[in-house]
Amino acid sequence: MNFYYDEEAIRYLKAKDPILADIIDRVGPIERPIDEDLFSALINNIVGQQISMKAQETVWKRMLAAFGAITPENICRASVEEIQQCGLSTRKATYILEAAEKVLSGECNLEALKDMNDEEVIAELSQLRGIGKWTAEMLLIFSMGRQDVLSWDDLAIHRGLRMVYHHRKITKPLFQKYKRRYAPYGSIASLYLWEVSVGVLPGLKDYAPLTEAEKKKRLKQRQELKRAEKQLL
């Protein structure tokens, strides 16, 4: 199942922001899968922290092979060491087991989250070790299908905003301006900013100032080019 948004959301965003409207037209419809099983999605997010998508997929396949369905009951039957054997650090394995235990005991009621607003969901999920605000926000979008999430902590969102609106830096007040502009469809705007951030539209560039490492790299490239030109003379 994909993240659902309708034509009303697209019409609203395009009417509010002509620049974003052009991006939406150029990118076209976006299909992003969601996992409606919030516990499974939560565990998958812990697995994926600070590793590549390919590594995440590998570990996730191992977990499915070891435990079958990723449920609190199945995880609680395992030890930290058994979870770790799927390719996880001790810290992540501990977080996963603790999350399963809290959900199984009712200390963390995932079903109750459906009746909470976004901020309440973030506060509730952030009580679990290994789940910060950004992870909770991603769960809001890609498990709960919430429509108005624009994450300040997401670096790709910052990059997308810089590329679309030609900003050198996204400050908190500037971010809040876009968040208000996109509401109540911040999640849909996020989908398009993520697409832009990975370079799907040729000609758009990141206007962030170069880092010192990038400056040195460009200087080295220019020096090498000059040397090559001299050799041709």
SEGUMAR-205682 format. One record per residue: residue in three letters; residue number from 1; x, y, z of N, C-alpha, C, O in turn. Coordinates in Angstrom, 3 decimals. Layout:
residu,num,nc1,nc2,nc3,cac1,cac2,cac3,cc1,cc2,cc3,oc1,oc2,oc3
ALA,NUM,X,Y,Z,X,Y,Z,X,Y,Z,X,Y,Z
...
//
This chain:
residu,num,nc1,nc2,nc3,cac1,cac2,cac3,cc1,cc2,cc3,oc1,oc2,oc3
MET,1,0.842,-1.192,0.000,0.000,0.000,0.000,0.879,1.245,0.000,1.904,1.280,0.682
ASN,2,0.491,2.261,-0.755,1.257,3.497,-0.844,0.658,4.597,0.028,-0.524,4.568,0.370
PHE,3,1.503,5.568,0.380,1.027,6.744,1.101,-0.057,7.416,0.266,0.141,7.689,-0.918
TYR,4,-1.203,7.681,0.889,-2.344,8.209,0.142,-2.419,9.727,0.235,-2.356,10.301,1.322
TYR,5,-2.553,10.362,-0.910,-2.931,11.772,-0.950,-3.810,11.975,-2.169,-3.694,11.251,-3.158
ASP,6,-4.688,12.963,-2.095,-5.656,13.129,-3.178,-5.394,14.400,-3.980,-4.483,15.169,-3.677
GLU,7,-6.207,14.600,-4.999,-6.053,15.757,-5.885,-6.303,17.065,-5.153,-5.749,18.099,-5.527
GLU,8,-7.126,17.033,-4.118,-7.383,18.249,-3.338,-6.079,18.750,-2.703,-5.816,19.952,-2.682
ALA,9,-5.270,17.825,-2.188,-3.996,18.203,-1.579,-3.075,18.843,-2.615,-2.427,19.852,-2.338
ILE,10,-3.019,18.258,-3.799,-2.167,18.797,-4.859,-2.657,20.171,-5.304,-1.857,21.089,-5.482
ARG,11,-3.961,20.314,-5.483,-4.518,21.611,-5.895,-4.216,22.683,-4.847,-3.880,23.819,-5.183
TYR,12,-4.338,22.309,-3.593,-4.101,23.265,-2.503,-2.648,23.736,-2.506,-2.389,24.938,-2.452
LEU,13,-1.703,22.805,-2.569,-0.283,23.162,-2.544,0.093,24.008,-3.757,0.851,24.969,-3.631
LYS,14,-0.428,23.660,-4.919,-0.103,24.399,-6.134,-0.675,25.816,-6.078,-0.057,26.757,-6.575
ALA,15,-1.845,25.963,-5.477,-2.445,27.291,-5.351,-1.686,28.152,-4.339,-1.577,29.367,-4.507
LYS,16,-1.166,27.518,-3.296,-0.449,28.261,-2.247,0.951,28.643,-2.662,1.492,29.635,-2.172
ASP,17,1.563,27.863,-3.573,2.983,28.055,-3.858,3.267,27.766,-5.335,3.413,26.604,-5.715
PRO,18,3.348,28.800,-6.166,3.601,28.591,-7.602,4.935,27.908,-7.890,5.052,27.168,-8.866
ILE,19,5.940,28.149,-7.053,7.247,27.516,-7.264,7.135,26.013,-7.022,7.629,25.211,-7.815
LEU,20,6.488,25.641,-5.928,6.281,24.224,-5.653,5.366,23.606,-6.709,5.520,22.437,-7.061
ALA,21,4.409,24.396,-7.216,3.503,23.898,-8.262,4.295,23.425,-9.473,3.989,22.384,-10.055
ASP,22,5.318,24.196,-9.851,6.150,23.806,-10.998,6.892,22.499,-10.707,7.016,21.642,-11.582
ILE,23,7.385,22.351,-9.468,8.076,21.117,-9.067,7.124,19.933,-9.138,7.487,18.872,-9.647
ILE,24,5.915,20.107,-8.634,4.917,19.031,-8.643,4.609,18.591,-10.073,4.525,17.396,-10.357
ASP,25,4.444,19.560,-10.967,4.156,19.230,-12.365,5.317,18.487,-13.020,5.106,17.556,-13.797
ARG,26,6.537,18.902,-12.706,7.712,18.285,-13.327,7.989,16.888,-12.784,8.407,16.002,-13.530
VAL,27,7.760,16.691,-11.499,8.013,15.378,-10.888,6.878,14.401,-11.179,7.117,13.225,-11.450
GLY,28,5.652,14.891,-11.121,4.497,14.024,-11.337,4.089,13.296,-10.061,4.639,13.564,-8.993
PRO,29,3.132,12.377,-10.163,2.657,11.640,-8.979,3.790,10.837,-8.325,4.677,10.319,-9.005
ILE,30,3.739,10.748,-7.008,4.757,10.019,-6.248,4.101,8.865,-5.507,3.078,9.045,-4.847
GLU,31,4.683,7.697,-5.615,4.198,6.524,-4.882,5.255,6.098,-3.875,6.360,5.704,-4.246
ARG,32,4.908,6.180,-2.610,5.824,5.760,-1.544,5.112,4.727,-0.678,4.055,5.028,-0.123
PRO,33,5.657,3.520,-0.547,4.984,2.496,0.244,4.939,2.835,1.726,5.842,3.487,2.250
ILE,34,3.895,2.393,2.388,3.791,2.546,3.834,3.564,1.174,4.467,3.088,0.244,3.816
ASP,35,3.913,1.069,5.740,3.699,-0.143,6.517,2.665,0.188,7.584,2.982,0.853,8.569
GLU,36,1.452,-0.262,7.399,0.379,0.073,8.338,0.525,-0.627,9.683,-0.146,-0.264,10.648
ASP,37,1.400,-1.629,9.750,1.678,-2.285,11.023,2.685,-1.415,11.774,3.879,-1.444,11.476
LEU,38,2.207,-0.650,12.738,3.049,0.343,13.401,4.206,-0.295,14.162,5.300,0.267,14.197
PHE,39,3.985,-1.462,14.774,5.082,-2.105,15.496,6.183,-2.545,14.544,7.363,-2.307,14.799
SER,40,5.798,-3.186,13.450,6.765,-3.612,12.447,7.527,-2.412,11.892,8.747,-2.467,11.732
ALA,41,6.811,-1.331,11.600,7.446,-0.123,11.072,8.400,0.484,12.088,9.480,0.956,11.732
LEU,42,8.002,0.471,13.350,8.845,1.011,14.412,10.162,0.249,14.506,11.233,0.850,14.581
ILE,43,10.073,-1.070,14.501,11.276,-1.906,14.596,12.161,-1.723,13.366,13.385,-1.660,13.475
ASN,44,11.531,-1.638,12.201,12.292,-1.438,10.955,13.051,-0.117,10.989,14.172,-0.028,10.488
ASN,45,12.441,0.909,11.580,13.109,2.202,11.702,14.306,2.143,12.642,15.325,2.784,12.383
ILE,46,14.198,1.390,13.716,15.347,1.214,14.611,16.462,0.488,13.869,17.629,0.868,13.965
VAL,47,16.102,-0.552,13.132,17.084,-1.306,12.348,17.840,-0.389,11.395,19.057,-0.504,11.248
GLY,48,17.107,0.536,10.737,17.693,1.334,9.669,18.500,2.536,10.109,19.104,3.212,9.276
GLN,49,18.523,2.818,11.409,19.236,4.011,11.861,20.745,3.894,11.621,21.382,2.926,12.035
GLN,50,21.298,4.907,10.940,22.748,5.056,10.715,23.373,3.921,9.899,24.567,3.645,10.021
ILE,51,22.563,3.271,9.072,23.117,2.298,8.130,22.488,2.546,6.763,21.478,3.242,6.657
SER,52,23.085,1.976,5.719,22.566,2.176,4.376,21.254,1.409,4.190,20.940,0.492,4.948
MET,53,20.498,1.810,3.161,19.239,1.114,2.864,19.481,-0.348,2.514,18.691,-1.222,2.869
LYS,54,20.585,-0.603,1.811,20.903,-1.987,1.440,21.177,-2.833,2.673,20.720,-3.972,2.772
ALA,55,21.933,-2.262,3.620,22.225,-2.982,4.866,20.944,-3.195,5.664,20.748,-4.254,6.260
GLN,56,20.071,-2.184,5.674,18.795,-2.304,6.377,17.965,-3.444,5.796,17.390,-4.236,6.543
GLU,57,17.898,-3.532,4.484,17.131,-4.600,3.833,17.689,-5.971,4.186,16.935,-6.919,4.406
THR,58,19.023,-6.073,4.239,19.655,-7.352,4.563,19.311,-7.788,5.985,18.942,-8.938,6.220
VAL,59,19.437,-6.850,6.933,19.142,-7.166,8.337,17.665,-7.515,8.495,17.313,-8.439,9.228
TRP,60,16.802,-6.765,7.800,15.358,-7.002,7.916,14.986,-8.389,7.396,14.151,-9.067,7.995
LYS,61,15.582,-8.808,6.314,15.327,-10.148,5.789,15.766,-11.217,6.784,15.089,-12.231,6.952
ARG,62,16.894,-10.991,7.439,17.368,-11.935,8.449,16.406,-12.010,9.624,16.159,-13.088,10.165
MET,63,15.861,-10.857,10.019,14.907,-10.854,11.133,13.632,-11.599,10.764,13.091,-12.353,11.573
LEU,64,13.154,-11.388,9.543,11.955,-12.098,9.100,12.196,-13.606,9.056,11.315,-14.395,9.397
ALA,65,13.403,-13.998,8.632,13.737,-15.422,8.588,13.840,-16.011,9.988,13.468,-17.161,10.217
ALA,66,14.347,-15.216,10.920,14.563,-15.712,12.285,13.288,-15.719,13.118,13.069,-16.639,13.906
PHE,67,12.439,-14.694,12.951,11.298,-14.532,13.853,9.937,-14.630,13.165,8.903,-14.582,13.832
GLY,68,9.928,-14.766,11.837,8.652,-14.759,11.132,8.092,-13.357,11.144,8.834,-12.401,10.920
ALA,69,6.801,-13.203,11.400,6.201,-11.876,11.492,6.849,-11.093,12.630,7.124,-11.646,13.695
ILE,70,7.092,-9.796,12.397,7.715,-8.966,13.432,6.616,-8.450,14.346,6.042,-7.384,14.125
THR,71,6.339,-9.234,15.375,5.314,-8.888,16.363,5.962,-8.795,17.740,7.036,-9.357,17.952
PRO,72,5.328,-8.096,18.679,5.876,-8.042,20.036,6.060,-9.435,20.638,7.047,-9.702,21.324
GLU,73,5.096,-10.317,20.372,5.172,-11.672,20.939,6.395,-12.419,20.417,7.126,-13.035,21.193
ASN,74,6.619,-12.365,19.107,7.755,-13.082,18.522,9.091,-12.511,18.976,10.032,-13.257,19.245
ILE,75,9.170,-11.188,19.061,10.429,-10.567,19.491,10.714,-10.872,20.957,11.864,-11.098,21.332
CYS,76,9.687,-10.879,21.777,9.885,-11.111,23.209,10.323,-12.536,23.522,10.837,-12.804,24.609
ARG,77,10.127,-13.439,22.591,10.598,-14.811,22.801,12.107,-14.928,22.593,12.713,-15.940,22.946
ALA,78,12.706,-13.886,22.018,14.144,-13.918,21.712,14.935,-13.181,22.784,14.394,-12.382,23.547
SER,79,16.221,-13.470,22.818,17.134,-12.741,23.699,17.805,-11.625,22.905,17.725,-11.590,21.677
VAL,80,18.463,-10.718,23.616,19.226,-9.656,22.949,20.254,-10.270,22.004,20.462,-9.783,20.893
GLU,81,20.896,-11.349,22.463,21.941,-12.001,21.653,21.360,-12.587,20.373,21.993,-12.510,19.320
GLU,82,20.164,-13.171,20.445,19.539,-13.754,19.260,19.135,-12.663,18.260,19.267,-12.841,17.049
ILE,83,18.642,-11.539,18.780,18.302,-10.419,17.893,19.564,-9.854,17.260,19.586,-9.512,16.078
GLN,84,20.599,-9.765,18.056,21.881,-9.224,17.588,22.457,-10.052,16.441,23.116,-9.506,15.557
GLN,85,22.219,-11.342,16.449,22.764,-12.242,15.426,22.227,-11.947,14.021,22.754,-12.456,13.032
CYS,86,21.183,-11.129,13.940,20.646,-10.745,12.625,21.502,-9.677,11.956,21.254,-9.295,10.813
GLY,87,22.513,-9.198,12.679,23.397,-8.176,12.125,23.252,-6.829,12.797,23.591,-5.800,12.212
LEU,88,22.749,-6.828,14.027,22.497,-5.598,14.768,23.506,-5.406,15.892,24.089,-6.368,16.393
SER,89,23.700,-4.162,16.276,24.543,-3.874,17.437,23.796,-4.278,18.704,22.577,-4.449,18.692
THR,90,24.534,-4.426,19.784,23.902,-4.755,21.071,22.910,-3.667,21.462,21.835,-3.956,21.988
ARG,91,23.272,-2.423,21.204,22.402,-1.292,21.557,21.072,-1.385,20.814,20.010,-1.278,21.428
LYS,92,21.123,-1.583,19.499,19.881,-1.676,18.726,19.056,-2.898,19.138,17.833,-2.819,19.254
ALA,93,19.726,-4.011,19.354,19.011,-5.223,19.763,18.298,-5.004,21.097,17.186,-5.490,21.306
THR,94,18.947,-4.273,21.987,18.345,-3.958,23.285,17.132,-3.056,23.114,16.095,-3.282,23.736
TYR,95,17.258,-2.036,22.275,16.132,-1.135,22.019,14.938,-1.902,21.456,13.797,-1.661,21.850
ILE,96,15.203,-2.825,20.534,14.130,-3.594,19.898,13.413,-4.467,20.918,12.184,-4.524,20.937
LEU,97,14.179,-5.146,21.766,13.564,-6.013,22.776,12.780,-5.183,23.792,11.683,-5.571,24.194
GLU,98,13.332,-4.051,24.204,12.633,-3.186,25.164,11.319,-2.673,24.574,10.299,-2.638,25.264
ALA,99,11.342,-2.273,23.294,10.126,-1.776,22.645,9.061,-2.870,22.615,7.892,-2.610,22.902
ALA,100,9.465,-4.095,22.268,8.523,-5.217,22.217,7.925,-5.487,23.593,6.726,-5.739,23.713
GLU,101,8.752,-5.437,24.621,8.282,-5.701,25.987,7.280,-4.640,26.438,6.278,-4.960,27.077
LYS,102,7.555,-3.363,26.101,6.657,-2.283,26.518,5.331,-2.331,25.767,4.283,-2.026,26.336
VAL,103,5.374,-2.710,24.500,4.134,-2.833,23.732,3.324,-4.023,24.232,2.106,-3.932,24.389
LEU,104,4.002,-5.137,24.481,3.313,-6.347,24.940,2.687,-6.146,26.316,1.602,-6.663,26.582
SER,105,3.357,-5.401,27.189,2.841,-5.165,28.540,1.732,-4.118,28.575,1.012,-4.001,29.567
GLY,106,1.601,-3.359,27.492,0.601,-2.292,27.448,1.132,-0.958,27.918,0.418,0.043,27.886
GLU,107,2.393,-0.933,28.358,2.999,0.330,28.784,3.035,1.325,27.630,2.884,2.531,27.821
CYS,108,3.241,0.786,26.421,3.158,1.595,25.205,2.016,1.044,24.365,2.120,-0.049,23.807
ASN,109,0.933,1.794,24.277,-0.275,1.332,23.583,-0.284,1.897,22.169,-0.718,3.030,21.959
LEU,110,0.186,1.126,21.205,0.257,1.601,19.829,-1.126,1.850,19.243,-1.299,2.759,18.431
GLU,111,-2.098,1.061,19.640,-3.454,1.222,19.109,-4.026,2.582,19.511,-4.775,3.200,18.754
ALA,112,-3.663,3.039,20.713,-4.185,4.321,21.203,-3.626,5.506,20.424,-4.209,6.591,20.440
LEU,113,-2.501,5.305,19.744,-1.886,6.400,18.997,-2.788,6.903,17.878,-2.703,8.066,17.481
LYS,114,-3.644,6.036,17.373,-4.522,6.416,16.260,-5.443,7.573,16.621,-5.862,8.334,15.749
ASP,115,-5.760,7.705,17.916,-6.678,8.756,18.361,-5.939,9.991,18.867,-6.572,10.933,19.344
MET,116,-4.613,10.001,18.770,-3.818,11.138,19.236,-3.458,12.044,18.074,-3.392,11.609,16.924
ASN,117,-3.222,13.333,18.395,-2.730,14.220,17.355,-1.233,13.980,17.139,-0.613,13.218,17.881
ASP,118,-0.664,14.620,16.140,0.721,14.342,15.757,1.697,14.576,16.904,2.567,13.743,17.159
GLU,119,1.558,15.700,17.594,2.487,16.010,18.685,2.375,15.003,19.818,3.382,14.642,20.427
GLU,120,1.173,14.549,20.105,0.978,13.537,21.157,1.619,12.214,20.749,2.221,11.531,21.577
VAL,121,1.491,11.854,19.475,2.125,10.618,18.985,3.639,10.710,19.113,4.286,9.762,19.558
ILE,122,4.201,11.845,18.726,5.657,12.032,18.822,6.112,11.916,20.271,7.108,11.253,20.559
ALA,123,5.388,12.559,21.182,5.751,12.509,22.603,5.667,11.084,23.136,6.527,10.658,23.908
GLU,124,4.643,10.349,22.731,4.463,8.971,23.211,5.561,8.049,22.683,6.157,7.287,23.443
LEU,125,5.824,8.123,21.383,6.828,7.236,20.793,8.241,7.580,21.253,9.093,6.698,21.359
SER,126,8.489,8.850,21.524,9.830,9.286,21.928,10.213,8.782,23.316,11.372,8.884,23.717
GLN,127,9.247,8.242,24.045,9.565,7.651,25.347,10.284,6.311,25.185,10.922,5.830,26.122
LEU,128,10.181,5.710,24.001,10.876,4.445,23.752,12.335,4.730,23.420,12.626,5.616,22.616
ARG,129,13.234,4.000,24.020,14.654,4.183,23.707,14.906,3.798,22.248,14.427,2.768,21.772
GLY,130,15.659,4.639,21.553,15.938,4.382,20.144,14.977,5.078,19.207,15.167,5.042,17.992
ILE,131,13.937,5.716,19.752,12.970,6.446,18.936,13.039,7.928,19.295,12.586,8.334,20.365
GLY,132,13.607,8.735,18.397,13.649,10.176,18.591,12.535,10.842,17.808,11.681,10.177,17.222
LYS,133,12.557,12.164,17.807,11.484,12.914,17.148,11.434,12.616,15.654,10.356,12.415,15.095
TRP,134,12.618,12.587,14.993,12.627,12.355,13.544,12.022,10.991,13.208,11.213,10.879,12.288
THR,135,12.416,9.956,13.953,11.874,8.619,13.698,10.363,8.598,13.901,9.629,7.997,13.118
ALA,136,9.908,9.264,14.964,8.464,9.329,15.220,7.746,10.033,14.075,6.651,9.629,13.685
GLU,137,8.356,11.078,13.537,7.745,11.793,12.413,7.661,10.916,11.164,6.672,10.957,10.432
MET,138,8.712,10.121,10.928,8.674,9.226,9.771,7.599,8.150,9.950,6.965,7.731,8.981
LEU,139,7.401,7.711,11.186,6.331,6.748,11.452,4.961,7.389,11.240,4.035,6.740,10.753
LEU,140,4.836,8.656,11.603,3.576,9.365,11.358,3.221,9.345,9.875,2.064,9.144,9.504
ILE,141,4.235,9.557,9.032,3.976,9.595,7.589,3.824,8.192,7.016,2.814,7.868,6.392
PHE,142,4.853,7.358,7.240,4.961,6.110,6.474,4.378,4.883,7.168,4.531,3.760,6.688
SER,143,3.709,5.104,8.297,2.946,4.016,8.891,1.512,4.463,9.181,0.556,3.717,8.966
MET,144,1.386,5.707,9.678,0.061,6.193,10.057,-0.598,7.034,8.965,-1.783,7.353,9.054
GLY,145,0.170,7.392,7.937,-0.407,8.118,6.814,-0.840,9.535,7.131,-1.716,10.083,6.462
ARG,146,-0.226,10.139,8.158,-0.603,11.507,8.529,-0.184,12.483,7.424,0.861,12.318,6.795
GLN,147,-1.015,13.494,7.204,-0.888,14.350,6.026,-0.055,15.614,6.230,0.334,16.247,5.249
ASP,148,0.230,15.997,7.471,0.839,17.314,7.686,2.110,17.236,8.523,2.184,17.812,9.608
VAL,149,3.106,16.521,8.013,4.383,16.399,8.716,5.497,16.946,7.828,5.710,16.468,6.714
LEU,150,6.196,17.947,8.333,7.380,18.501,7.682,8.456,18.536,8.749,8.357,19.310,9.702
SER,151,9.490,17.704,8.605,10.438,17.463,9.692,11.629,18.419,9.664,12.409,18.435,8.711
TRP,152,11.754,19.215,10.725,12.908,20.106,10.886,14.200,19.317,10.970,15.243,19.803,10.534
ASP,153,14.157,18.118,11.517,15.367,17.317,11.743,15.795,16.521,10.516,16.784,15.791,10.577
ASP,154,15.077,16.644,9.407,15.392,15.880,8.204,16.300,16.697,7.285,15.873,17.711,6.733
LEU,155,17.544,16.264,7.122,18.517,17.014,6.332,18.125,17.080,4.861,18.409,18.069,4.185
ALA,156,17.470,16.024,4.359,17.042,16.020,2.961,15.945,17.055,2.717,15.869,17.630,1.631
ILE,157,15.094,17.298,3.722,14.080,18.351,3.606,14.767,19.710,3.500,14.374,20.544,2.685
HIS,158,15.791,19.932,4.323,16.549,21.186,4.241,17.166,21.347,2.848,17.107,22.419,2.246
ARG,159,17.751,20.271,2.358,18.380,20.317,1.032,17.335,20.608,-0.052,17.568,21.426,-0.941
GLY,160,16.197,19.943,0.028,15.135,20.176,-0.940,14.652,21.617,-0.923,14.440,22.210,-1.981
LEU,161,14.475,22.190,0.265,14.056,23.581,0.381,15.093,24.523,-0.218,14.745,25.482,-0.907
ARG,162,16.365,24.249,0.048,17.422,25.099,-0.525,17.402,25.034,-2.049,17.555,26.052,-2.725
MET,163,17.216,23.847,-2.572,17.251,23.657,-4.018,16.043,24.288,-4.712,16.173,24.892,-5.777
VAL,164,14.881,24.143,-4.105,13.651,24.657,-4.731,13.583,26.178,-4.653,13.194,26.839,-5.616
TYR,165,13.966,26.736,-3.489,13.771,28.174,-3.271,15.069,28.987,-3.297,15.059,30.187,-3.025
HIS,166,16.182,28.330,-3.625,17.477,28.994,-3.784,17.974,29.662,-2.496,18.536,30.757,-2.528
HIS,167,17.758,28.987,-1.371,18.274,29.476,-0.088,19.666,28.907,0.162,19.961,27.775,-0.221
ARG,168,20.508,29.692,0.801,21.820,29.182,1.209,21.732,28.414,2.526,22.516,27.497,2.769
LYS,169,20.780,28.792,3.368,20.623,28.131,4.663,19.160,28.181,5.069,18.475,29.176,4.836
ILE,170,18.685,27.099,5.680,17.304,27.050,6.166,17.324,27.315,7.668,17.713,26.453,8.455
THR,171,16.902,28.509,8.053,16.815,28.847,9.468,15.481,28.358,10.029,14.569,28.026,9.271
LYS,172,15.372,28.316,11.332,14.119,27.857,11.941,12.940,28.755,11.557,11.880,28.234,11.213
PRO,173,13.084,30.082,11.601,11.943,30.914,11.172,11.562,30.691,9.708,10.379,30.691,9.369
LEU,174,12.554,30.504,8.843,12.274,30.248,7.430,11.562,28.910,7.264,10.613,28.791,6.489
PHE,175,12.027,27.914,7.996,11.389,26.594,7.958,9.931,26.693,8.400,9.043,26.115,7.773
GLN,176,9.694,27.426,9.479,8.333,27.558,9.997,7.424,28.256,8.991,6.230,27.964,8.924
LYS,177,7.993,29.191,8.196,7.206,29.855,7.156,6.700,28.841,6.143,5.531,28.870,5.760
TYR,178,7.588,27.933,5.704,7.162,26.917,4.740,6.208,25.918,5.377,5.267,25.451,4.736
LYS,179,6.453,25.595,6.630,5.565,24.651,7.325,4.141,25.208,7.387,3.172,24.479,7.172
ARG,180,4.025,26.492,7.679,2.686,27.114,7.700,2.090,27.166,6.300,0.888,26.960,6.128
ARG,181,2.916,27.440,5.305,2.433,27.543,3.925,1.885,26.200,3.436,0.848,26.154,2.774
TYR,182,2.573,25.125,3.759,2.169,23.808,3.267,0.998,23.206,4.044,0.281,22.355,3.519
ALA,183,0.799,23.640,5.291,-0.257,23.051,6.124,-1.614,23.221,5.435,-1.868,24.281,4.863
PRO,184,-2.486,22.222,5.469,-2.392,20.958,6.225,-1.848,19.773,5.414,-2.227,18.626,5.653
TYR,185,-0.959,20.057,4.456,-0.450,18.985,3.590,1.082,18.953,3.565,1.697,18.774,2.513
GLY,186,1.683,19.130,4.750,3.142,19.122,4.836,3.769,17.812,4.411,4.872,17.809,3.865
SER,187,3.099,16.705,4.646,3.649,15.400,4.259,3.768,15.271,2.746,4.735,14.702,2.239
ILE,188,2.780,15.804,2.024,2.812,15.719,0.566,3.924,16.617,0.026,4.637,16.239,-0.903
ALA,189,4.069,17.813,0.614,5.186,18.685,0.232,6.514,17.990,0.520,7.459,18.106,-0.261
SER,190,6.587,17.276,1.626,7.812,16.546,1.980,8.179,15.535,0.901,9.352,15.399,0.555
LEU,191,7.196,14.830,0.372,7.462,13.841,-0.680,8.177,14.489,-1.863,9.122,13.922,-2.412
TYR,192,7.724,15.674,-2.249,8.326,16.356,-3.398,9.696,16.937,-3.053,10.597,16.926,-3.891
LEU,193,9.863,17.443,-1.833,11.173,17.953,-1.428,12.196,16.822,-1.370,13.355,17.018,-1.737
TRP,194,11.782,15.647,-0.916,12.697,14.491,-0.907,13.102,14.108,-2.323,14.268,13.802,-2.575
GLU,195,12.153,14.123,-3.242,12.473,13.793,-4.630,13.498,14.775,-5.197,14.469,14.374,-5.839
VAL,196,13.269,16.059,-4.952,14.202,17.082,-5.437,15.587,16.877,-4.824,16.600,17.025,-5.508
SER,197,15.627,16.539,-3.543,16.901,16.440,-2.821,17.827,15.366,-3.381,19.044,15.453,-3.219
VAL,198,17.260,14.350,-4.038,18.098,13.274,-4.594,18.403,13.491,-6.070,18.963,12.614,-6.729
GLY,199,18.033,14.663,-6.590,18.468,15.020,-7.935,17.603,14.548,-9.079,18.109,14.330,-10.180
VAL,200,16.302,14.381,-8.849,15.446,13.882,-9.936,15.191,14.947,-11.001,14.793,14.623,-12.120
LEU,201,15.417,16.206,-10.659,15.184,17.284,-11.624,16.509,17.926,-12.023,17.064,18.711,-11.255
PRO,202,17.022,17.610,-13.204,18.280,18.208,-13.669,18.176,19.731,-13.694,17.133,20.288,-14.038
GLY,203,19.255,20.385,-13.331,19.267,21.846,-13.357,19.069,22.477,-12.000,19.424,23.639,-11.804
LEU,204,18.505,21.733,-11.048,18.366,22.256,-9.692,19.627,21.932,-8.898,20.121,20.806,-8.941
LYS,205,20.143,22.917,-8.178,21.355,22.692,-7.401,21.138,23.111,-5.962,20.193,23.830,-5.637
ASP,206,22.037,22.645,-5.108,22.008,23.010,-3.700,22.785,24.311,-3.531,23.948,24.399,-3.926
TYR,207,22.143,25.320,-2.945,22.758,26.641,-2.781,23.492,26.799,-1.453,23.921,27.903,-1.116
ALA,208,23.643,25.729,-0.703,24.376,25.811,0.566,25.833,26.170,0.304,26.415,25.702,-0.675
PRO,209,26.438,26.999,1.169,27.862,27.320,1.012,28.708,26.057,1.049,28.375,25.102,1.750
LEU,210,29.797,26.050,0.298,30.682,24.892,0.281,31.363,24.711,1.628,31.725,25.683,2.290
THR,211,31.531,23.459,2.024,32.318,23.167,3.219,33.796,23.342,2.894,34.171,23.450,1.727
GLU,212,34.636,23.371,3.930,36.083,23.512,3.719,36.618,22.358,2.879,37.473,22.551,2.015
ALA,213,36.107,21.160,3.140,36.557,19.991,2.370,36.174,20.132,0.903,36.958,19.795,0.016
GLU,214,34.949,20.640,0.648,34.508,20.832,-0.731,35.318,21.913,-1.434,35.632,21.796,-2.619
LYS,215,35.658,22.983,-0.682,36.485,24.046,-1.255,37.850,23.513,-1.674,38.349,23.837,-2.752
LYS,216,38.457,22.683,-0.801,39.768,22.105,-1.101,39.692,21.185,-2.316,40.592,21.164,-3.155
LYS,217,38.602,20.428,-2.393,38.422,19.510,-3.519,38.307,20.284,-4.832,38.910,19.897,-5.833
ARG,218,37.541,21.369,-4.834,37.384,22.167,-6.047,38.688,22.864,-6.437,39.018,22.979,-7.618
LEU,219,39.428,23.330,-5.415,40.720,23.973,-5.691,41.673,22.971,-6.328,42.382,23.290,-7.283
LYS,220,41.682,21.763,-5.790,42.540,20.717,-6.338,42.151,20.394,-7.780,43.016,20.194,-8.632
GLN,221,40.843,20.345,-8.047,40.367,20.059,-9.407,40.799,21.159,-10.379,41.201,20.876,-11.507
ARG,222,40.711,22.427,-9.929,41.123,23.538,-10.790,42.623,23.501,-11.069,43.068,23.774,-12.183
GLN,223,43.396,23.157,-10.032,44.850,23.068,-10.199,45.225,21.959,-11.169,46.107,22.126,-12.010
GLU,224,44.546,20.823,-11.043,44.814,19.704,-11.951,44.423,20.062,-13.378,45.102,19.666,-14.325
LEU,225,43.332,20.810,-13.539,42.897,21.233,-14.868,43.914,22.177,-15.495,44.214,22.072,-16.684
LYS,226,44.443,23.096,-14.699,45.450,24.028,-15.212,46.711,23.299,-15.644,47.291,23.618,-16.682
ARG,227,47.140,22.313,-14.847,48.325,21.530,-15.187,48.090,20.775,-16.503,48.969,20.704,-17.362
ALA,228,46.888,20.219,-16.636,46.579,19.484,-17.875,46.580,20.425,-19.078,47.032,20.054,-20.161
GLU,229,46.070,21.649,-18.884,46.051,22.616,-19.988,47.451,23.029,-20.384,47.716,23.204,-21.573
LYS,230,48.366,23.192,-19.428,49.736,23.560,-19.704,50.441,22.476,-20.518,51.234,22.758,-21.417
GLN,231,50.125,21.227,-20.172,50.759,20.104,-20.864,50.333,20.049,-22.336,51.060,19.528,-23.182
LEU,232,49.138,20.595,-22.630,48.644,20.588,-24.007,49.226,21.712,-24.852,49.171,21.653,-26.080
LEU,233,49.787,22.743,-24.205,50.358,23.881,-24.924,51.706,23.541,-25.550,52.321,24.392,-26.192
//
